Amino acid sequence: MRSSPEIVEVDSTQLDEVLRRVEHSLDAKDAKLIRAVFESYVYVADLVEDKNTSLRRLRQLFFGRRTEKTTAVVGRQTEDPAAAPQLDATGDTELAVGEVDPDEPNEANAPVCKGHGRNGADAYHGAERIDVRHPSLTAGDACPGCGQGTVYEKVPGVLVRLVGQPPLKATIYQLQKLRCHLCGQVFTAAAPPEVGERKYDATAASMIGLLKYGSGLPFNRLEGLQGHLEIPLPASTQWDIVSAVAADFAPAFDELVRQAAQGDVLHNDDTTVRILELMGQRRQEALARAAADGNEADQRSGLYTSGVVALRDGQRVALFFSGPRHAGENLAEVLKFRAQELPPPIQMCDALSRNLPGELQTIVAHCLAHARRQFVDVYDRFPEQCRYLLETLAVVYRNDATARERGMSPEARLQFHSHSVTFPPAR
């Protein structure tokens, strides 16, 4: 019978000493592997010591989260019609939020359309369009084929060609210079009017901002990409370009805040963030100033990025705030711009108290997916109780998907849910 391994307790200092000896004795590749094993051991040991880490969570950390589809968690439903969730025309049960049904076609396995590929010419709204005229014919000319008819305009044929180029490309204008051999005077050609006075024009600043803050491309990574394509653009230069035009976007951001404040439904949440300018010694100085001013929010040592997403009239506004304030406090700052004649908005968030906007009134609707996931996590311990809840929510999710497919208004969706959901009997 296999004996249990001995549990060895070591501190970080002992591990570092062992790793230093290993690095002196072995080649770099083997030493790197052993260091990774040691660090993994320490990481797992810390997780095991954490009382909030369950075996299910450990499996998810090591092997990834499996699907939370109801049938995958609780198995196939019973034949009791009252206990089964509603089915669609194909007999499939509902998918929870964020799930992908492996039996359904998606972009990864959908058949490729013949002819023009995934996108037709009309999809390329930002493409340059060049009209190519027939070299010898115009509308109204005699037909060169039969000699009797007259040719006329038709819908043009279309060719789509895509070329690669750096995100920011450079153009070098070489201005001719002429010098008089007698008097020495130099005559320089004038630059074309479209050249402008600045080396980096507004489109360069916009593209850097979109790549960094819209697509999450770090300055250093863009610097590397531009360098490989031989159009150098240092990260520090990118920051200088963006910061120089940031103030120009302030009116647009203020208007987005005002528009978001009028939303019918607002989602908010936050996550931790690292802001170098607000850390270390500078953070300590800021905390001292906040304490002197009596500013409670700015006295926190933690830093957060809050997201506020507002929905109204089919439009969506996404706002992000980074600093010491929590999501609820940032939402309160947004709601200060809400028109007084509007009713309180619906607020979607999890149950953390710091997500609430304080004195400003909202209709709080806590996130259902967060609550459902907690029951998925403990299903192995309480299968009967969790099965009842998961099967009940399966009906809700399925009906909501049907309502969205039919394009129902919020009021119609509410009526549809009220009259369509039949809860299974309690067990």
C-alpha positions as CSV (number, residue, x, y, z in Angstrom):
1,M,0.0,0.0,0.0
2,R,1.4,3.4,-1.0
3,S,2.5,5.4,2.0
4,S,1.6,9.1,2.4
5,P,4.4,11.5,1.6
6,E,6.0,13.5,4.4
7,I,4.8,17.1,4.6
8,V,7.9,19.3,4.9
9,E,7.4,22.8,6.3
10,V,9.9,25.3,4.9
11,D,9.9,29.1,4.8
12,S,10.7,31.4,1.8
13,T,14.3,31.9,3.0
14,Q,15.1,28.2,3.0
15,L,13.6,27.8,-0.4
16,D,15.6,30.7,-1.8
17,E,18.8,29.2,-0.4
18,V,18.1,25.8,-2.0
19,L,17.3,27.4,-5.3
20,R,20.5,29.4,-5.3
21,R,22.5,26.2,-4.8
22,V,20.5,24.5,-7.6
23,E,21.2,27.3,-10.0
24,H,24.9,27.0,-9.3
25,S,24.9,23.2,-9.8
26,L,22.6,22.8,-12.8
27,D,22.3,24.4,-16.2
28,A,19.9,27.3,-16.6
29,K,17.1,25.2,-18.2
30,D,16.9,22.6,-15.4
31,A,17.3,25.3,-12.7
32,K,14.3,27.2,-14.2
33,L,12.2,24.1,-14.2
34,I,13.0,23.4,-10.5
35,R,12.3,27.0,-9.5
36,A,8.9,26.7,-11.3
37,V,8.1,23.5,-9.3
38,F,9.0,25.1,-6.0
39,E,6.9,28.2,-6.7
40,S,4.0,26.0,-7.7
41,Y,4.3,24.1,-4.4
42,V,4.2,27.3,-2.4
43,Y,1.2,28.6,-4.4
44,V,-0.7,25.4,-3.9
45,A,0.2,25.3,-0.2
46,D,-1.2,28.8,0.2
47,L,-4.4,27.9,-1.5
48,V,-4.9,24.8,0.7
49,E,-4.3,26.9,3.9
50,D,-7.0,29.4,2.7
51,K,-10.2,28.4,4.4
52,N,-12.2,29.8,1.5
53,T,-10.6,27.5,-1.0
54,S,-12.7,24.3,-1.6
55,L,-11.7,21.2,-3.5
56,R,-13.9,22.3,-6.4
57,R,-12.1,25.7,-6.6
58,L,-8.8,23.9,-6.6
59,R,-9.8,21.8,-9.5
60,Q,-11.0,24.8,-11.4
61,L,-7.7,26.6,-10.8
62,F,-5.7,23.7,-12.1
63,F,-7.9,22.3,-14.9
64,G,-10.2,25.3,-15.7
65,R,-13.9,25.8,-15.1
66,R,-16.1,23.3,-16.7
67,T,-19.4,24.4,-18.3
68,E,-22.1,25.4,-15.8
69,K,-24.9,24.1,-18.1
70,T,-27.6,22.7,-15.9
71,T,-27.5,19.2,-17.5
72,A,-23.7,19.1,-17.0
73,V,-24.1,19.9,-13.3
74,V,-27.2,17.9,-12.2
75,G,-27.4,15.4,-15.1
76,R,-30.4,14.8,-17.4
77,Q,-33.8,15.9,-16.0
78,T,-36.4,13.6,-14.6
79,E,-39.4,12.6,-16.6
80,D,-41.7,14.5,-14.3
81,P,-43.1,17.3,-16.6
82,A,-43.6,19.6,-13.6
83,A,-40.0,19.3,-12.6
84,A,-38.5,19.8,-16.0
85,P,-37.5,23.2,-17.5
86,Q,-39.2,24.4,-20.6
87,L,-37.7,23.1,-23.8
88,D,-37.3,24.7,-27.2
89,A,-38.2,23.2,-30.5
90,T,-35.2,21.0,-30.6
91,G,-35.6,19.6,-27.1
92,D,-32.5,21.4,-25.7
93,T,-32.5,22.8,-22.2
94,E,-31.6,26.4,-21.4
95,L,-28.0,27.6,-21.3
96,A,-26.8,29.7,-18.4
97,V,-25.3,33.1,-19.0
98,G,-22.0,32.8,-20.8
99,E,-22.3,29.2,-21.8
100,V,-21.7,27.7,-25.2
101,D,-23.6,24.7,-26.4
102,P,-21.1,22.4,-28.1
103,D,-23.9,21.0,-30.3
104,E,-24.8,24.4,-31.6
105,P,-22.9,25.9,-34.6
106,N,-20.7,28.9,-33.8
107,E,-18.0,30.9,-35.5
108,A,-15.4,28.3,-34.9
109,N,-17.2,25.4,-36.7
110,A,-19.7,27.3,-39.0
111,P,-19.3,26.4,-42.7
112,V,-17.4,29.0,-44.7
113,C,-19.6,30.8,-47.3
114,K,-18.4,30.4,-50.9
115,G,-17.6,33.4,-53.0
116,H,-16.5,36.4,-51.0
117,G,-15.4,34.8,-47.7
118,R,-16.8,35.8,-44.3
119,N,-17.4,39.5,-45.2
120,G,-18.7,41.0,-48.4
121,A,-17.5,44.3,-49.9
122,D,-20.3,46.2,-48.1
123,A,-18.9,45.3,-44.7
124,Y,-15.7,47.3,-45.3
125,H,-17.1,50.8,-44.5
126,G,-13.7,52.2,-43.7
127,A,-12.1,51.0,-46.9
128,E,-10.8,53.4,-49.6
129,R,-12.9,53.0,-52.7
130,I,-11.4,53.5,-56.2
131,D,-13.4,53.7,-59.3
132,V,-11.8,51.9,-62.2
133,R,-13.2,53.2,-65.6
134,H,-13.3,51.1,-68.7
135,P,-10.3,52.0,-70.9
136,S,-12.3,52.5,-74.1
137,L,-16.0,52.5,-73.4
138,T,-18.4,54.9,-71.8
139,A,-22.2,54.8,-71.3
140,G,-24.0,55.5,-74.6
141,D,-21.2,54.1,-76.8
142,A,-22.1,51.5,-79.5
143,C,-21.5,47.9,-78.5
144,P,-18.2,46.7,-79.8
145,G,-19.5,43.2,-79.8
146,C,-22.6,43.3,-82.0
147,G,-22.1,46.8,-83.4
148,Q,-25.9,47.5,-83.1
149,G,-26.7,47.9,-79.5
150,T,-25.8,50.7,-77.0
151,V,-23.9,50.0,-73.8
152,Y,-25.2,51.4,-70.5
153,E,-24.1,51.5,-66.8
154,K,-24.6,48.5,-64.5
155,V,-23.7,47.8,-60.9
156,P,-19.9,47.7,-60.9
157,G,-17.9,44.6,-60.3
158,V,-16.1,44.5,-57.0
159,L,-12.7,43.3,-55.9
160,V,-11.6,43.5,-52.3
161,R,-7.8,43.6,-51.6
162,L,-6.4,43.9,-48.1
163,V,-2.8,44.9,-47.4
164,G,-0.8,45.0,-44.1
165,Q,0.7,48.1,-42.7
166,P,1.9,49.4,-39.3
167,P,-0.9,50.8,-37.0
168,L,0.9,54.1,-37.4
169,K,2.6,54.7,-40.7
170,A,5.1,57.4,-41.6
171,T,5.5,59.5,-44.7
172,I,8.8,61.2,-45.4
173,Y,8.7,64.3,-47.6
174,Q,12.1,65.1,-49.2
175,L,11.9,68.8,-50.1
176,Q,14.2,69.6,-53.0
177,K,16.8,72.2,-52.4
178,L,18.6,74.3,-55.1
179,R,21.6,76.4,-54.4
180,C,23.1,79.2,-56.5
181,H,26.7,78.5,-57.2
182,L,27.4,82.2,-57.5
183,C,25.7,83.9,-54.6
184,G,25.1,80.7,-52.4
185,Q,21.4,81.4,-51.9
186,V,19.3,78.2,-51.3
187,F,15.8,77.6,-52.7
188,T,13.7,75.0,-51.0
189,A,10.5,73.4,-52.4
190,A,7.4,74.2,-50.4
191,A,5.7,71.3,-48.5
192,P,2.4,70.1,-49.8
193,P,-0.5,71.8,-47.9
194,E,-1.7,68.5,-46.4
195,V,1.6,68.0,-44.5
196,G,0.7,70.4,-41.7
197,E,3.0,71.7,-39.0
198,R,3.0,68.8,-36.5
199,K,5.0,65.6,-36.7
200,Y,2.2,63.6,-35.0
201,D,-1.2,64.7,-36.2
202,A,-4.6,64.1,-34.5
203,T,-5.1,60.7,-36.2
204,A,-1.9,59.4,-34.7
205,A,-3.0,60.4,-31.2
206,S,-6.5,58.8,-31.8
207,M,-5.0,55.5,-33.1
208,I,-2.7,55.2,-30.1
209,G,-5.5,55.9,-27.7
210,L,-7.8,53.4,-29.4
211,L,-5.1,50.7,-29.3
212,K,-4.2,51.4,-25.7
213,Y,-7.5,52.1,-24.0
214,G,-10.0,50.6,-26.5
215,S,-8.1,47.4,-27.4
216,G,-5.8,46.9,-24.4
217,L,-2.6,47.1,-26.4
218,P,0.2,48.3,-24.0
219,F,2.5,51.1,-25.0
220,N,5.5,48.8,-24.8
221,R,3.9,46.2,-27.0
222,L,3.0,48.8,-29.6
223,E,6.5,50.0,-29.5
224,G,7.8,46.5,-30.3
225,L,5.3,46.1,-33.1
226,Q,6.2,49.4,-34.7
227,G,9.9,48.6,-34.3
228,H,9.5,45.3,-36.1
229,L,7.8,47.1,-39.0
230,E,10.6,49.7,-39.0
231,I,8.4,52.7,-38.0
232,P,9.8,53.4,-34.5
233,L,7.5,54.8,-31.9
234,P,8.9,54.6,-28.3
235,A,6.5,54.0,-25.5
236,S,7.4,57.3,-23.8
237,T,6.6,59.2,-27.0
238,Q,3.2,57.5,-27.2
239,W,2.4,58.7,-23.7
240,D,3.5,62.2,-24.6
241,I,1.2,62.2,-27.6
242,V,-1.8,60.8,-25.8
243,S,-1.4,63.0,-22.7
244,A,-1.1,66.1,-24.9
245,V,-4.6,65.6,-26.4
246,A,-6.3,64.0,-23.4
247,A,-7.8,67.3,-22.3
248,D,-9.5,67.6,-25.7
249,F,-11.6,64.5,-24.9
250,A,-12.9,65.9,-21.5
251,P,-16.1,67.4,-23.0
252,A,-16.9,64.2,-24.8
253,F,-16.4,62.2,-21.5
254,D,-18.5,64.6,-19.6
255,E,-21.3,64.2,-22.1
256,L,-21.1,60.4,-21.9
257,V,-21.4,60.7,-18.1
258,R,-24.5,62.9,-18.5
259,Q,-26.0,60.4,-21.0
260,A,-25.3,57.5,-18.8
261,A,-27.0,59.2,-15.9
262,Q,-30.3,59.1,-17.8
263,G,-30.1,55.3,-18.3
264,D,-33.0,53.0,-17.5
265,V,-30.7,50.2,-16.3
266,L,-27.2,50.7,-14.9
267,H,-24.7,48.0,-14.2
268,N,-21.7,48.6,-11.9
269,D,-18.8,46.7,-10.4
270,D,-15.2,47.2,-9.6
271,T,-11.9,45.4,-9.5
272,T,-8.4,46.2,-8.1
273,V,-5.9,48.1,-10.2
274,R,-2.3,49.2,-9.9
275,I,-1.6,52.9,-10.6
276,L,2.1,53.7,-10.1
277,E,1.4,57.4,-9.7
278,L,-0.9,56.6,-6.7
279,M,1.4,54.0,-5.0
280,G,4.5,54.1,-2.8
281,Q,5.7,57.3,-1.4
282,R,3.3,59.4,-3.6
283,R,0.4,57.4,-2.2
284,Q,1.5,58.1,1.4
285,E,1.7,61.8,0.6
286,A,-1.8,61.7,-0.9
287,L,-3.2,59.8,2.1
288,A,-1.7,62.5,4.4
289,R,-3.3,65.2,2.4
290,A,-6.7,63.4,2.4
291,A,-6.6,62.9,6.2
292,A,-5.9,66.6,6.6
293,D,-8.8,67.5,4.3
294,G,-11.1,65.0,5.9
295,N,-11.8,63.2,2.6
296,E,-12.8,59.7,3.7
297,A,-12.7,58.0,0.2
298,D,-9.2,59.3,-0.6
299,Q,-7.9,58.0,2.7
300,R,-8.1,54.4,1.5
301,S,-5.0,52.5,0.6
302,G,-6.7,50.3,-2.0
303,L,-7.1,51.3,-5.7
304,Y,-10.0,50.2,-7.9
305,T,-11.2,50.4,-11.4
306,S,-15.0,50.7,-11.5
307,G,-17.1,50.0,-14.6
308,V,-20.5,51.7,-15.1
309,V,-22.6,50.5,-18.0
310,A,-25.9,52.3,-18.7
311,L,-28.6,51.1,-21.1
312,R,-31.3,53.4,-22.6
313,D,-33.3,53.3,-25.8
314,G,-31.3,50.4,-27.1
315,Q,-28.0,52.3,-26.7
316,R,-25.2,51.4,-24.3
317,V,-22.7,53.7,-22.6
318,A,-19.6,52.2,-20.8
319,L,-17.7,54.4,-18.3
320,F,-14.5,53.5,-16.3
321,F,-13.2,55.2,-13.3
322,S,-9.8,54.4,-11.6
323,G,-8.8,55.5,-8.1
324,P,-9.6,54.9,-4.4
325,R,-13.4,55.2,-4.8
326,H,-15.6,52.1,-4.9
327,A,-18.1,51.3,-7.6
328,G,-21.0,52.6,-5.6
329,E,-19.3,56.0,-5.0
330,N,-18.5,56.3,-8.7
331,L,-22.1,55.4,-9.6
332,A,-23.3,58.1,-7.2
333,E,-21.1,60.7,-9.0
334,V,-22.7,59.7,-12.3
335,L,-26.3,59.8,-10.9
336,K,-25.8,63.4,-9.7
337,F,-26.4,64.3,-13.4
338,R,-29.7,62.4,-13.7
339,A,-32.7,64.5,-14.6
340,Q,-35.0,65.0,-11.5
341,E,-38.2,64.1,-13.4
342,L,-36.9,60.6,-14.2
343,P,-37.8,57.7,-12.0
344,P,-35.1,55.8,-10.1
345,P,-33.1,53.5,-12.5
346,I,-32.7,49.8,-12.1
347,Q,-29.2,49.0,-10.8
348,M,-27.7,45.6,-11.7
349,C,-24.8,44.5,-9.4
350,D,-23.7,41.9,-7.0
351,A,-24.6,42.0,-3.4
352,L,-21.5,43.9,-2.1
353,S,-22.6,46.9,-0.1
354,R,-19.9,49.1,-1.7
355,N,-21.6,48.8,-5.0
356,L,-24.6,50.8,-3.8
357,P,-24.7,54.6,-4.5
358,G,-25.4,55.7,-0.9
359,E,-28.2,58.1,-0.5
360,L,-29.1,58.2,-4.2
361,Q,-32.1,55.9,-4.8
362,T,-32.0,53.0,-7.3
363,I,-34.1,49.9,-7.8
364,V,-31.5,47.2,-6.9
365,A,-31.6,44.0,-8.9
366,H,-28.7,41.7,-7.8
367,C,-26.9,39.6,-10.4
368,L,-28.6,36.2,-10.8
369,A,-25.5,34.6,-12.4
370,H,-23.4,35.2,-9.3
371,A,-25.9,33.6,-7.0
372,R,-26.4,30.6,-9.4
373,R,-22.7,29.9,-9.5
374,Q,-22.6,29.6,-5.7
375,F,-25.1,26.7,-5.9
376,V,-23.1,25.1,-8.7
377,D,-20.0,25.2,-6.5
378,V,-21.8,23.3,-3.6
379,Y,-23.9,20.9,-5.7
380,D,-21.7,17.9,-4.7
381,R,-22.6,18.5,-1.0
382,F,-26.3,19.4,-1.4
383,P,-27.5,17.8,-4.6
384,E,-31.2,17.7,-4.0
385,Q,-31.5,21.3,-2.9
386,C,-29.2,22.6,-5.6
387,R,-31.0,20.6,-8.3
388,Y,-34.3,22.3,-7.5
389,L,-32.8,25.7,-7.8
390,L,-30.8,25.0,-10.9
391,E,-33.7,23.4,-12.7
392,T,-35.9,26.4,-11.7
393,L,-33.4,28.9,-13.1
394,A,-33.1,26.8,-16.3
395,V,-36.7,27.8,-17.1
396,V,-36.0,31.4,-16.4
397,Y,-32.9,31.6,-18.6
398,R,-34.6,29.6,-21.4
399,N,-37.7,31.9,-21.4
400,D,-35.5,35.0,-21.3
401,A,-33.5,33.8,-24.4
402,T,-36.9,33.3,-26.2
403,A,-38.0,36.8,-25.2
404,R,-34.8,38.3,-26.6
405,E,-35.1,36.3,-29.8
406,R,-38.5,37.7,-30.3
407,G,-37.3,41.2,-29.7
408,M,-39.7,41.9,-26.9
409,S,-39.8,45.2,-25.1
410,P,-38.8,45.2,-21.4
411,E,-42.5,45.4,-20.4
412,A,-43.4,42.6,-22.7
413,R,-40.5,40.5,-21.4
414,L,-41.7,41.0,-17.8
415,Q,-45.2,39.9,-18.8
416,F,-43.8,36.9,-20.7
417,H,-41.8,35.8,-17.6
418,S,-44.7,36.3,-15.3
419,H,-47.0,34.0,-17.3
420,S,-44.5,31.5,-18.7
421,V,-42.5,30.3,-15.7
422,T,-43.8,27.2,-14.0
423,F,-41.7,26.4,-11.0
424,P,-41.0,22.7,-10.2
425,P,-42.4,21.5,-6.9
426,A,-40.2,21.6,-3.9
427,R,-38.7,18.3,-2.9
